[in-house]
Amino acid sequence: MPLPALLLLLGAITSEVIGTTALKYSDGFSKFVPSLLVIVGYGLAFYLLSLSLRQIPLGSAYAIWSGLGTAATAAIGVWLWQESVSPLRIMGIVLIIAGVVVLNLAQGGKG
């Protein structure tokens, strides 16, 4: 995968995580600034993701985007809102990341 496309994908992941974090702060879209961050974050995330798809296969890009976004969002939930950390939740995140790796290995082998 070309570095510029990976950087676009990382930007998409970062934007999506910012948008999702702002979603919690928006309090059901009742707070203006967090609500604006949700719209901008998700809009930018999809735009950057679409640009990365010019050079990264859809399955790989989406797996990386959703998997890393999920893991980062879960970590932010633990950090900002003291959401619980349990062995089962950690195992779930590890399985998501393992799934991303397996999908990318399959893509590399065209299998």
C-alpha positions as CSV (number, residue, x, y, z in Angstrom):
1,M,0.0,0.0,0.0
2,P,1.4,3.4,-1.0
3,L,2.4,5.7,1.9
4,P,0.2,8.6,0.7
5,A,-2.9,6.4,0.6
6,L,-2.0,5.1,4.1
7,L,-1.7,8.6,5.4
8,L,-5.1,9.5,3.9
9,L,-6.5,6.4,5.6
10,L,-5.0,7.4,9.0
11,G,-6.5,10.8,8.6
12,A,-9.8,9.2,7.9
13,I,-9.5,7.1,11.1
14,T,-8.5,10.1,13.1
15,S,-11.4,12.2,11.8
16,E,-13.9,9.4,12.5
17,V,-12.6,8.9,16.1
18,I,-12.9,12.7,16.7
19,G,-16.4,12.7,15.2
20,T,-17.4,9.7,17.4
21,T,-15.9,11.3,20.5
22,A,-17.7,14.5,19.8
23,L,-20.9,12.5,19.3
24,K,-20.8,11.6,23.0
25,Y,-20.2,15.2,24.0
26,S,-23.0,16.5,21.7
27,D,-25.6,15.2,24.2
28,G,-28.0,14.1,21.5
29,F,-27.0,17.0,19.2
30,S,-28.1,19.5,21.8
31,K,-24.7,21.2,22.1
32,F,-23.6,23.2,19.0
33,V,-19.8,22.9,19.0
34,P,-19.7,19.1,19.6
35,S,-22.5,18.6,17.1
36,L,-20.5,20.6,14.5
37,L,-17.4,18.5,15.2
38,V,-19.5,15.4,14.6
39,I,-20.6,16.6,11.2
40,V,-17.1,17.9,10.2
41,G,-15.4,14.8,11.6
42,Y,-17.5,12.3,9.8
43,G,-17.6,14.3,6.6
44,L,-13.8,14.6,6.5
45,A,-13.5,10.9,7.5
46,F,-15.6,9.7,4.5
47,Y,-13.8,12.2,2.1
48,L,-10.4,11.0,3.2
49,L,-11.5,7.4,3.1
50,S,-12.8,7.9,-0.4
51,L,-9.4,9.3,-1.5
52,S,-7.5,6.4,0.0
53,L,-9.7,4.0,-2.0
54,R,-8.0,5.2,-5.1
55,Q,-5.0,3.1,-4.1
56,I,-6.1,0.7,-1.3
57,P,-8.6,-2.1,-2.0
58,L,-12.0,-1.5,-0.4
59,G,-11.9,-4.5,1.8
60,S,-8.5,-3.7,3.3
61,A,-9.3,0.0,3.7
62,Y,-12.6,-0.5,5.4
63,A,-11.2,-3.3,7.6
64,I,-8.4,-1.0,8.8
65,W,-10.6,2.0,9.1
66,S,-13.3,0.3,11.1
67,G,-11.0,-1.9,13.2
68,L,-8.6,0.8,14.3
69,G,-11.4,3.3,14.7
70,T,-13.2,0.8,17.0
71,A,-10.1,0.1,19.0
72,A,-9.2,3.8,19.4
73,T,-12.8,4.7,20.3
74,A,-12.9,2.0,22.9
75,A,-9.6,3.3,24.4
76,I,-11.0,6.8,24.5
77,G,-14.1,5.6,26.3
78,V,-12.0,4.0,29.0
79,W,-9.8,7.1,29.2
80,L,-12.4,9.9,29.1
81,W,-15.5,8.2,30.6
82,Q,-14.0,5.5,32.8
83,E,-15.8,2.8,30.8
84,S,-15.0,-0.7,32.1
85,V,-12.0,-2.7,31.0
86,S,-12.5,-6.4,31.3
87,P,-10.7,-9.4,29.8
88,L,-13.6,-10.0,27.5
89,R,-13.6,-6.4,26.1
90,I,-9.8,-6.6,25.6
91,M,-10.2,-9.9,23.9
92,G,-12.9,-8.4,21.6
93,I,-10.6,-5.6,20.6
94,V,-7.7,-8.0,20.0
95,L,-10.0,-10.1,17.8
96,I,-11.0,-7.0,15.8
97,I,-7.4,-6.2,15.2
98,A,-6.6,-9.8,14.3
99,G,-9.4,-9.8,11.8
100,V,-7.9,-6.7,10.1
101,V,-4.6,-8.5,9.9
102,V,-6.1,-11.6,8.4
103,L,-8.1,-9.6,5.9
104,N,-5.0,-7.8,4.8
105,L,-3.0,-11.0,4.5
106,A,-5.7,-12.5,2.4
107,Q,-5.8,-9.5,0.2
108,G,-2.0,-9.6,-0.3
109,G,-2.3,-13.2,-1.4
110,K,-5.3,-12.5,-3.5
111,G,-7.1,-15.1,-1.6
